């Protein structure tokens, strides 16, 4: 019985961590966009609204591997890049 309770606790904590991370990604991604991206992309996320690229493609863009974006290599922490990607890929 004790093992079953332990697994239930692990399951609940795992589920909650996903919820907490999603909330973190939403807030952090929005804050990062507002501070660093909005100047070029505007309030309506011009060129990146409902971004559909995967994370690897997004990292390439952030690292300046496109003619349309400045190079942000090593500017953001990895979790910030993920949060920004999550924010941009959300349907509005």
DAVEN-V759310 format. One record per run of one state. SS is the DSSP state (2 for helix, 1 for strand, 0 for the rest). FROM is the first residue (numbers start at 0). TO is the last residue. If there is no record, write none. Layout:
BEGIN
SS|FROM|TO ; SS|FROM|TO
END
This chain:
BEGIN
0|0|0 ; 2|1|40 ; 0|41|53 ; 2|54|61 ; 0|62|76 ; 2|77|88 ; 0|89|91
END
